[in-house]
Amino acid sequence: MHRAWIAVVAALSLAGCFVGRTGTGALDGGDGPGLDARVDAAVDDAGDPVDADAALDAGPTPPRDGGPPDGGTDAGDGGPSDAGGPDGGTDAGPPADAGTDAGPPSDAGMDAGPPDAGSDAGCDPATFTPFCDVDDLVDCVAGGLVSTPCPFGCAAPVCRALVPANVGSRVAMDAGTGGLAVGGFETIRIDTDTGRVWEPGFFDRDIRQESDGVGLDPDSGIYYERLGAMPAGGADLGVFVLGSLSVPSTGRIEVVGDRALVLLVGGDVLVEGALDASADDRDGGPGAGDGGDDGDAGAGAGGGGGGADDAAKNDSGGGGGAYGSGGGAGGRAS
C-alpha cells in the first residue's frame, strides 16, 4: 500500500513537468483544481492507468482570466478538447452594442439638405431685371442680390430722385453733409461768386473760406459749385449743398455776388428769420443786373430801359425791370 502512494507522488511530479513543456492551456496548468493531471498520470493498485478525462472534462470549470476555459488538449491521453466549454458562446459573439453603434447618425436627415439655397443661389447681372421691394430697389451686383433704400421712393429700375429746378442732376443732393446753423441775433453772409460763408464783424469768422474754391470743404462739410444758366439766357448759379439749415427768428442770412443763390439741403430746413438777397442802391442783387445810370438802361437780362431827359424837363421814368424779357415802359412827366 505504501508503494502505491509513492508511485502516485512520483507520477504527479512527472506529469507536472510534461504539462509545463507542452503548454496545454490554463486548466491543466493551474486554473482548476488540477484533477486532469493527477488522474491521467495516476496508477491504481493494479498497475493500470486510470483515464477519467471523459467524466472530469465534461464538467464546467469557472473561467479565471476572461478567456475560454481550456483551449488545448489533455496532458497525455489525446482525449477530447476542452474548447467546447460553457462560456465559449458568450465570448465568441460580437460586442453587445454593435447594433446601436452601426446605425447612421441621428441628425443625418436634417444636415443633408441645403441650408438656404433660395437666397444664396445667386443671380446673373446680364439677365436680371431690378425690382422694387416697397421703398427698396433690389438689383443684382457681382452675382448677388443687393437691396438699396430709396429715400424718395422706388420706381424700378431706379430709385426716385429729387431734381432741383435750374440745377437738374448736375450736382448731387448729398454732395455736402455739413449743416449751417445761424445763431440768435447773428448775421451770416454768403458770397455766390467765391463760395465763401462767414460771419462779418470787426474780426470776420470764416465758416467756409474763399480759398476752398469749388468742391467739398472738409472742415465745414459744405459743398460749393458754379453752374451756368439753365435755361440759357438766365442767371449763372452759385450752388451750396448742405446737410441742414436753420435760421431762427432773430437770425439773418445776407447774400452777395453776381450769381443767383441755390441752396440744396438734404436734411431738415427751418427758416424763421430773414434771407436777404436784395440789391444795394444801383448794385443788383445776386443773379440780377445793376441798375442803369442817368438815362441808361439797366444791366442784365430784363433790365429796364433808360429814361428821357430834355431841356424842358419833360423827363420820363426808366422802364421796369423784368426776368428774361423787357420791362414795362416808364411813365412820362410833363
C-alpha positions in Angstrom: 0.0 0.0 0.0 2.8 2.4 0.8 4.4 1.6 -2.5 1.3 2.6 -4.4 1.2 6.1 -2.8 4.9 6.7 -3.6 4.2 5.8 -7.2 1.4 8.3 -7.3 3.5 11.1 -6.0 6.3 10.4 -8.5 3.8 10.3 -11.3 2.4 13.6 -10.3 5.8 15.2 -10.4 6.5 13.8 -13.8 3.1 14.8 -15.1 3.6 18.4 -13.9 6.8 18.7 -15.9 5.2 17.2 -19.1 2.2 19.6 -18.9 4.5 22.6 -18.4 6.5 21.8 -21.6 3.6 21.3 -23.9 1.7 24.4 -22.7 -1.7 22.8 -22.6 -3.8 25.7 -21.5 -5.0 27.3 -18.3 -7.0 24.4 -16.9 -4.2 21.8 -16.9 -1.6 24.3 -15.8 -3.3 25.6 -12.7 -6.6 27.4 -13.3 -8.7 24.5 -12.0 -8.2 22.0 -9.1 -5.6 20.1 -11.2 -7.6 16.9 -11.4 -6.8 16.1 -15.0 -3.1 15.9 -14.4 -3.4 13.8 -11.3 -5.9 11.3 -12.6 -4.3 10.9 -16.0 -0.9 10.0 -14.6 -2.2 8.1 -11.6 -1.8 4.4 -11.4 -4.1 2.3 -9.4 -3.1 -0.6 -7.2 -3.4 -3.0 -10.1 -0.8 -1.0 -12.1 -3.2 0.1 -14.9 -3.7 3.8 -15.8 -7.0 5.2 -15.0 -8.4 7.7 -17.5 -11.1 9.8 -16.0 -10.8 12.6 -18.7 -14.2 12.0 -20.2 -16.0 12.3 -16.9 -14.0 15.1 -15.4 -13.6 17.3 -18.5 -17.3 17.3 -19.2 -18.0 19.4 -16.2 -17.7 23.2 -16.4 -14.7 24.9 -15.0 -15.2 28.5 -13.9 -13.0 30.8 -16.0 -10.5 32.9 -14.2 -9.0 35.1 -16.9 -11.9 36.1 -19.2 -10.8 33.7 -22.0 -12.0 30.2 -23.0 -11.6 27.7 -20.2 -9.1 25.3 -21.8 -8.3 25.6 -25.5 -5.6 22.8 -25.5 -5.8 19.1 -25.3 -5.2 16.9 -22.2 -1.7 16.4 -21.0 -1.1 12.9 -22.2 -4.1 10.9 -23.3 -5.1 12.6 -26.6 -8.6 13.0 -25.2 -11.3 15.3 -26.3 -10.5 19.1 -26.3 -11.9 21.4 -23.7 -12.7 24.0 -26.4 -16.5 23.5 -26.1 -16.6 25.0 -22.6 -19.7 26.6 -21.3 -18.6 30.2 -21.8 -17.3 29.8 -25.4 -20.6 31.1 -26.9 -20.6 34.3 -24.9 -17.0 35.3 -25.6 -17.2 34.4 -29.3 -20.1 36.7 -30.1 -20.0 40.4 -31.4 -19.8 43.3 -29.0 -23.0 43.9 -27.1 -23.6 47.4 -28.5 -22.6 46.7 -32.2 -26.2 47.1 -33.4 -26.6 50.6 -31.9 -23.2 52.0 -33.0 -23.6 50.7 -36.5 -26.6 52.9 -37.4 -26.4 56.3 -39.2 -26.0 59.5 -37.2 -29.3 60.6 -35.6 -29.3 64.0 -37.3 -28.2 62.9 -40.8 -31.6 63.7 -42.3 -31.6 67.3 -41.2 -28.0 68.0 -42.1 -28.3 66.5 -45.6 -30.4 69.3 -47.0 -29.1 72.7 -48.4 -29.3 75.4 -45.8 -30.9 78.3 -47.8 -30.4 77.6 -51.4 -33.2 80.1 -52.4 -31.3 83.2 -51.1 -27.8 82.1 -51.8 -28.4 80.7 -55.3 -27.0 83.9 -56.9 -28.1 85.9 -60.0 -26.9 86.8 -63.4 -26.4 90.6 -63.8 -26.7 90.3 -67.6 -30.3 88.9 -67.4 -31.5 90.2 -64.1 -34.3 92.9 -64.0 -34.2 95.2 -61.0 -37.5 95.4 -59.0 -38.9 97.4 -56.1 -39.4 95.9 -52.6 -41.6 98.6 -51.1 -39.1 101.6 -50.9 -36.0 99.5 -51.6 -34.5 98.8 -55.1 -33.3 95.2 -55.5 -30.6 94.7 -58.1 -28.0 92.0 -59.0 -24.4 93.1 -58.2 -21.5 90.7 -58.8 -23.7 87.7 -58.8 -25.6 88.5 -55.6 -28.8 90.4 -54.7 -28.3 93.9 -53.3 -31.1 96.0 -51.7 -30.7 99.8 -51.7 -33.1 102.1 -49.7 -34.7 104.8 -51.8 -35.3 108.0 -49.7 -37.8 109.4 -52.2 -39.4 106.0 -53.1 -38.7 103.3 -55.6 -39.6 103.4 -59.3 -37.8 100.4 -60.9 -35.4 100.2 -62.4 -34.1 103.2 -60.4 -34.8 105.0 -57.1 -36.8 108.2 -57.4 -34.6 111.3 -57.1 -35.3 114.9 -56.2 -34.3 117.0 -59.3 -33.9 120.7 -58.3 -35.1 123.3 -60.8 -32.4 125.1 -62.8 -29.8 122.6 -61.4 -31.1 119.2 -62.6 -28.7 116.3 -62.0 -25.5 118.4 -62.4 -25.0 118.5 -58.6 -25.8 115.6 -56.2 -28.1 116.3 -53.3 -25.7 114.6 -50.9 -22.5 116.2 -52.2 -22.3 118.2 -48.9 -23.3 117.0 -45.4 -22.3 119.9 -43.2 -25.1 121.9 -41.6 -25.4 125.7 -41.4 -26.9 127.0 -38.2 -27.4 130.7 -37.7 -27.3 131.8 -34.1 -29.8 134.2 -32.4 -29.1 137.9 -33.3 -26.4 136.6 -35.7 -25.8 137.5 -39.4 -24.2 135.1 -41.8 -23.1 136.3 -45.2 -22.8 134.1 -48.3 -20.9 135.0 -51.5 -22.3 133.2 -54.5 -19.2 134.1 -56.7 -16.5 132.7 -54.4 -18.2 130.2 -52.2 -17.2 132.0 -49.0 -19.5 131.8 -46.0 -18.7 133.9 -42.9 -19.9 136.0 -40.0 -18.9 139.6 -40.7 -17.6 141.7 -37.9 -14.6 143.5 -36.6 -12.8 140.2 -37.0 -14.6 138.1 -39.6 -15.3 134.5 -38.6 -15.0 132.2 -41.6 -17.2 129.2 -41.8 -16.2 128.3 -45.4 -13.2 130.2 -46.8 -12.9 131.7 -50.3 -9.7 129.7 -50.8 -11.6 126.5 -50.5 -12.9 127.1 -54.1 -15.3 124.7 -55.7 -16.0 121.3 -54.3 -16.3 120.0 -50.7 -14.8 121.9 -47.8 -13.7 119.1 -45.4 -13.8 121.5 -42.4 -17.4 122.8 -42.8 -18.8 119.9 -44.9 -20.3 122.5 -47.2 -20.1 121.8 -51.0 -19.9 124.7 -53.5 -20.2 124.7 -57.3 -20.5 127.3 -60.0 -23.0 126.4 -62.8 -24.1 128.1 -66.0 -27.6 129.3 -66.5 -30.3 126.7 -67.2 -32.2 127.5 -69.3 -29.9 129.6 -71.4 -30.3 133.3 -71.0 -30.9 133.2 -67.3 -28.5 134.0 -64.4 -25.5 132.0 -63.6 -25.7 130.0 -60.4 -23.7 129.6 -57.2 -24.8 126.3 -55.7 -24.3 125.4 -52.0 -25.1 121.9 -50.8 -25.8 121.5 -47.0 -26.8 118.7 -44.7 -29.2 121.0 -42.8 -30.1 124.7 -42.4 -31.6 126.6 -39.5 -32.2 130.4 -39.2 -34.0 131.5 -36.0 -36.4 134.4 -35.9 -33.6 136.7 -34.7 -31.1 135.4 -37.2 -30.2 136.6 -40.7 -28.5 135.5 -43.9 -27.3 138.1 -46.4 -26.4 137.1 -49.9 -23.8 138.9 -52.1 -22.4 138.2 -55.5 -23.5 138.3 -59.2 -24.6 134.7 -59.3 -28.1 133.6 -58.2 -28.1 131.6 -54.9 -29.1 128.0 -54.9 -29.3 126.1 -51.6 -29.6 122.3 -51.8 -30.4 120.9 -48.4 -30.6 117.2 -47.9 -31.9 117.3 -44.3 -34.0 119.5 -42.1 -34.7 123.1 -43.1 -36.0 125.7 -40.6 -36.0 129.4 -41.7 -37.8 131.7 -39.3 -35.5 134.7 -39.8 -34.5 136.8 -42.8 -32.9 135.6 -46.0 -31.8 138.9 -47.7 -30.7 138.8 -51.4 -31.8 142.4 -52.2 -30.0 145.0 -54.3 -27.8 147.7 -52.8 -28.7 151.0 -54.5 -27.9 150.5 -58.1 -25.9 147.4 -57.5 -28.1 144.5 -58.4 -28.7 141.6 -56.0 -27.4 138.0 -56.7 -28.5 136.9 -60.1 -29.7 140.4 -61.1 -28.1 143.1 -63.2 -27.1 146.5 -61.9 -29.4 149.5 -62.4 -28.6 152.0 -65.2 -27.1 155.4 -64.7 -29.0 158.5 -65.6 -30.7 157.9 -68.9 -29.1 154.4 -69.3 -30.8 151.1 -69.4 -30.4 148.7 -66.6 -27.9 145.8 -67.0 -28.7 142.1 -67.1 -31.5 140.1 -68.6 -34.7 142.1 -68.4 -33.1 145.3 -67.5 -35.4 148.4 -67.7 -34.9 151.0 -70.5 -33.3 154.3 -69.7 -35.5 157.4 -69.1 -35.5 160.6 -71.2 -34.3 164.0 -70.1 -34.8 167.1 -72.2 -34.3 170.8 -71.7 -38.0 171.4 -71.0 -37.8 169.0 -68.1 -40.1 166.6 -69.8 -38.4 163.6 -68.2 -39.6 160.1 -68.5 -39.0 157.4 -65.9 -36.9 154.3 -66.6 -38.5 151.1 -67.7 -39.3 148.5 -65.1 -37.0 145.5 -64.7 -38.2 142.0 -65.5 -36.8 138.5 -65.6 -35.9 137.3 -69.1 -37.8 140.0 -71.1 -38.1 143.7 -71.4 -39.5 145.6 -68.5 -42.6 147.8 -68.7 -42.4 151.3 -70.1 -41.6 154.1 -67.8 -44.0 157.0 -67.1 -43.6 160.5 -68.7 -43.6 163.7 -66.8 -45.0 166.9 -68.4 
